[in-house]
């Protein structure tokens, strides 16, 4: 049994490895903001995709509308980082689409509050993490 920390999380150590399974996100300018998807059960409004859009807007004071289309291939709730990798894709996609001059450090600062694994998906590869899990 894993030991619980005072904050209620379990101590874990894990190796994270990027794999070729991925979702596809498309970004288009629009009058309003709209998130769409191909997978029933995925709610854009409750996803890290929406939170990532909001984080970029808040940090850059952008009010532009956009349409984000998410083609899900990573199964929901599978533990494969689908929502987290999508959030990282939003950060990279909006930086490119809106011509934002965000540094790697600024991108990581936007990613970290979204989830402990979102910064990993900004660079991928292989990483060792020691983190908490409820």
N, C-alpha and C positions, 0 to 999 in steps of 0.2 A: 504494500500500500504506500502511495506517495504521501510525503509529509505536507501538511497544509501550513502555509505561511500565515502570519497574523492578519493579512488582508483577505483571507479566505481562498486564495489561489493555491494550487498545488505547485510545488517546485518540479519543473521538468527541464530536461535538456534534449534537444532534438537537432537533427541534421535536416536542412531544407534543401531540396534539389529541384531546379526548374525542369519541367518536362515539356514535350511538344504539344500536349493537349491544351487547347486555349479557346477562349471566346473571341469573337470579332466585334469590335466597336467601330461604328461609323459616326462621324461628326459633320454636321451641316449647319450653316448659319440659318436662323429662323427668326420670326418676329417674337415668338414666345418660346419658353423652354418646354420641351416634350421629351420624355423617355419612352422608348418602345422596345419590345422584345419579341422573340419568337417562342419563348417557353412559358407555358401556363404555370402558374404558381410563383413566378418571379415578379416581385413588385418593385418597380423602379423607384417609387416614392419612399420605400422602406430600405432601399439598398445603399451600399457604400458608394455606388455610382452617383446618386443624388447628393450624398454627403460630400463627395469629392468635388462635384460641381459647385456646391455651396461654399466649400472651403476656398476654392480658387477665386470665386467671386468676391468673397469677403476680403481675402488677402490682396487682391488687385483692384478692387472697387469697379469691377466690370459688371455691366447690367445687360450685356448682349443676350438675346435669345439664342437658343440653339436646339437642334434635334440630335439626340444621341440614340442610335439604334444599336441594340445589343443582341447579337446572335449567339445564344448560349450553346456551348458544347460540353462545358464542365457541369456535371450533375450538381443540383442544389444540395446543400448540406452534406457534401461528400468528404469534407476535410481536405480538399485539393486546392483550396485558396481561390476559388472562382470569383467571389465577390471582392476579395482583396486585390487580386490581379486586375480585375476590371477597374477598381478605384485607381490603381497606379496607372492604368492605361488612360483614364480620364485626365489625370494630372499631366501626363506626357502629351496627350492629344490636344488639350486646351492650351498648353504652352505653345505648341506648334501652330494651332489654328488662329490663336489670338496674337501671335508674335510676342509672347511674354518673355522677358529676359530673367527668368528665374534660375538661380544657381542650383547646383546639386544639393547644397545645404538647405536652401529654401524649399526645394521639392521634398526633401526628407522631413523638414519641419511641418510641411502640409500633410505628408503621408502618415507620420507617426500617430497623431490623435485619431486617425481613422481606424487603425487596427495595428497590432504589434507586428504583423507580417506584411503590411502594405509597403514599408520601405524596401523590403527584400525584393518585391516585384518591380521596383524601379530599375534594378540592375540585374536581377536573377542570378544565374550561376548556381553555386553551392554555398551554403552558409550554415554555421553552427549557431544555435540560439539557446539561450537559457532564459526561460520566461515562465509566466504564471498561466494557469489554466483553471477555470472554475469547475 
